[in-house]
Amino acid sequence: MSEKRTQRPMLDPRVGRFSERLKEAMAGMSVRSLSMKVRPSEGTLRSYLRGDTFPDLPDFWDICEVLGRDPVWMATGEGTTSYSIAEPATPWHADRNSAREHLRASEATYRAALEAVDWEPPVLIREGIRTAIYAHGLTLEGAIYLLDMHRRQAELDADG
């Protein structure tokens, strides 16, 4: 009997510790309470907390926003822990020239992130990454980690 084996890409070990950061970010909040504020169900959140699965990108953003945590920190453990989605990371809108420069730099970061991964993310994921880079200062490294996390979850769902 032959076994079908799927080679998985190497997942950065920092991404694999998402469950620990989620527990820390919840800071005593019950899973039930969090499930009432975010899209994932209570059972799905428990799966994240056990480290069995990772959230898809829309759920990941939702969790970060509700818990007020920086997406890069939630994904990698690096950077600052707190995050306000209402405030842009940089004052790019100060004048027209700085806005153009910020847009060019953001687009270059976005393109570099897509080139760094060896798969084609769905359009919703690509646009979420683009928005996070442009409006919230997501770094190239943060974008790559988020794309890797989404790919890993997609592979787990496909194997499921």
C-alpha positions in Angstrom: 0.0 0.0 0.0 1.5 3.4 -1.0 1.1 6.5 1.1 0.5 9.8 -0.5 3.0 12.2 1.0 2.7 15.9 0.7 5.8 18.0 1.2 5.0 21.0 3.4 7.0 24.2 3.3 9.1 25.0 6.3 7.0 27.1 8.7 8.8 29.7 10.6 8.9 28.4 14.2 7.7 31.8 15.5 4.4 31.4 13.6 3.9 28.0 15.2 3.8 29.8 18.6 0.7 31.7 17.7 -1.4 29.8 20.3 0.9 31.2 23.1 0.5 34.7 21.9 -3.2 34.4 21.6 -3.4 33.2 25.2 -1.3 36.2 26.3 -3.4 38.6 24.2 -6.6 37.3 25.7 -5.3 38.3 29.1 -7.9 36.3 31.1 -10.7 36.9 28.6 -12.8 33.8 28.3 -12.9 31.9 25.0 -16.7 32.4 25.0 -16.4 36.1 25.5 -13.9 36.4 22.6 -16.0 34.2 20.3 -18.9 36.7 20.7 -16.7 39.5 19.4 -14.9 37.8 16.5 -16.0 35.7 13.6 -14.4 32.4 14.5 -16.6 30.1 16.7 -15.7 29.1 20.3 -14.6 25.7 19.1 -12.4 27.2 16.4 -10.8 29.5 18.9 -10.1 26.6 21.2 -8.4 24.9 18.3 -6.2 27.9 17.8 -5.4 28.0 21.5 -4.3 24.3 21.4 -2.1 25.0 18.4 -4.1 22.6 16.2 -4.9 25.1 13.6 -4.1 28.7 12.6 -6.7 31.3 11.7 -7.2 32.3 8.1 -6.2 35.9 7.3 -9.6 37.6 7.8 -10.1 35.8 11.1 -6.5 36.6 12.1 -7.1 40.4 11.4 -10.4 40.2 13.3 -8.8 38.7 16.4 -5.9 41.2 16.3 -8.3 44.1 16.0 -10.6 43.0 18.8 -7.7 42.2 21.2 -5.9 45.4 20.2 -2.7 43.5 19.3 -0.2 44.2 16.5 -0.6 41.6 13.7 3.2 41.2 13.3 3.5 40.5 17.1 0.6 38.1 17.0 2.2 36.2 14.0 5.8 36.3 15.0 6.2 37.5 18.6 8.3 40.4 17.3 7.7 44.1 17.5 5.2 45.9 19.8 2.3 44.0 21.3 -0.3 46.8 21.2 -2.0 48.0 18.1 -4.6 50.5 17.2 -6.3 49.9 13.8 -7.7 53.4 13.8 -4.3 55.1 13.7 -2.0 54.8 10.7 1.6 53.7 11.6 3.1 56.6 9.7 1.7 60.1 8.9 1.8 59.4 5.2 -1.1 61.8 4.5 0.8 64.9 5.6 1.3 66.2 2.1 0.9 65.0 -1.5 4.6 64.2 -2.1 5.0 62.2 1.1 1.7 60.4 0.2 3.1 59.5 -3.2 6.4 58.3 -1.7 4.6 56.3 0.9 2.4 54.7 -1.8 5.5 53.7 -3.9 7.3 52.3 -0.9 4.2 50.4 0.2 3.7 48.9 -3.3 7.3 47.9 -3.4 7.0 46.1 -0.1 3.8 44.4 -1.2 5.4 43.2 -4.5 8.5 41.9 -2.6 6.2 40.0 -0.2 4.4 38.3 -3.0 7.7 37.4 -4.8 9.1 36.0 -1.5 6.4 33.3 -1.3 6.2 30.5 -3.8 2.4 30.4 -4.2 -0.4 32.7 -5.4 -2.5 33.9 -2.5 -6.2 34.5 -3.1 -7.2 38.0 -4.0 -8.8 38.8 -0.7 -5.6 37.8 1.1 -3.5 39.9 -1.3 -5.6 42.9 -0.8 -5.6 42.5 3.0 -1.8 42.4 3.0 -1.7 45.4 0.6 -4.0 47.4 2.9 -2.0 46.4 6.1 1.2 47.5 4.5 -0.2 50.8 3.1 -2.4 51.9 5.9 -0.9 50.3 9.0 2.8 50.0 8.3 3.0 46.2 8.1 6.7 45.3 7.3 7.9 43.0 4.5 8.8 40.4 7.2 5.4 40.7 8.8 3.7 40.3 5.4 5.7 37.2 4.6 4.9 35.6 7.9 1.2 36.3 7.5 1.3 34.8 4.0 3.1 31.7 5.3 0.6 31.4 8.1 -2.3 31.6 5.7 -0.7 29.0 3.4 -0.1 26.7 6.3 -3.7 26.9 7.4 -4.9 26.3 3.8 -2.7 23.1 3.7 -4.1 21.9 7.1 -7.7 22.5 5.9 -6.9 20.6 2.7 -5.5 17.6 4.7 -8.3 17.7 7.2 
